[in-house]
Amino acid sequence: MLGAEDVLGSLGLRARPKPALELAGPEAALHRALLELGAALPDDLAQAVGLPPSEVLAHLTLLELKGLVLALPGGRYGVGA
């Protein structure tokens, strides 16, 4: 067995696909900026999307909870899986 799907398969079950998350507004802009920049500091993202750093940090937290952004060492953020 290699992963969760193998375990579910051996039990005769199938995993439900995750629904696609649609982003809008600042969250969409930040996600696009991270895709373009790769790992970035919140201040760099704030400059890229034209938002105050405090707002960027709030939106990054929401994106992190959705699994779309990862907090990386050194205070950087990157795109999640």
C-alpha positions in Angstrom: 0.0 0.0 0.0 1.3 3.4 -1.0 -1.2 5.9 0.2 -4.7 6.6 1.4 -6.3 5.7 -1.9 -4.8 2.2 -1.7 -6.2 1.8 1.9 -9.6 2.9 0.8 -9.5 0.6 -2.3 -8.6 -2.4 -0.1 -11.7 -1.6 1.9 -13.9 -1.3 -1.2 -14.2 2.4 -0.8 -13.4 5.4 -3.0 -12.1 8.8 -2.0 -14.4 11.7 -2.9 -12.6 14.3 -5.0 -12.1 17.6 -3.4 -14.2 20.4 -4.8 -12.2 23.0 -6.7 -11.8 26.3 -4.7 -12.6 29.4 -6.6 -10.6 32.4 -5.5 -11.6 36.0 -6.0 -10.3 39.4 -5.0 -7.2 39.8 -2.9 -6.9 36.0 -2.4 -6.8 35.4 -6.1 -4.3 38.2 -6.6 -2.0 36.8 -3.9 -2.2 33.3 -5.2 -1.4 34.5 -8.7 1.5 36.5 -7.4 2.9 33.5 -5.5 2.6 31.4 -8.6 4.6 34.0 -10.5 7.2 34.8 -7.8 7.6 31.5 -6.2 8.4 31.8 -2.4 8.0 35.4 -1.3 8.0 37.5 1.8 4.7 39.2 2.8 6.2 42.6 2.1 7.1 41.6 -1.4 3.6 40.2 -2.0 2.1 43.4 -0.6 4.1 45.4 -3.1 3.1 43.0 -6.0 -0.6 43.2 -5.3 -0.9 46.7 -3.9 -2.3 45.9 -0.5 -1.0 46.8 3.0 1.2 44.1 4.6 -1.4 43.6 7.4 -4.1 42.7 4.8 -1.7 40.5 2.9 -0.9 38.5 6.1 -4.6 38.1 6.9 -5.3 36.7 3.4 -2.2 34.5 3.5 -3.6 32.9 6.7 -6.9 32.2 5.0 -5.1 30.8 1.9 -3.0 28.6 4.3 -6.2 27.3 6.0 -7.5 26.4 2.5 -4.3 24.5 1.8 -3.3 26.7 -1.1 -0.4 28.5 0.6 2.4 27.2 2.8 4.3 29.1 5.4 8.0 28.5 4.8 11.1 29.1 6.8 12.4 32.6 6.9 9.0 34.2 6.9 8.4 33.3 3.3 5.2 31.9 1.8 4.8 29.5 -1.1 2.1 27.8 -3.1 0.7 24.8 -1.4 -0.4 21.5 -2.9 
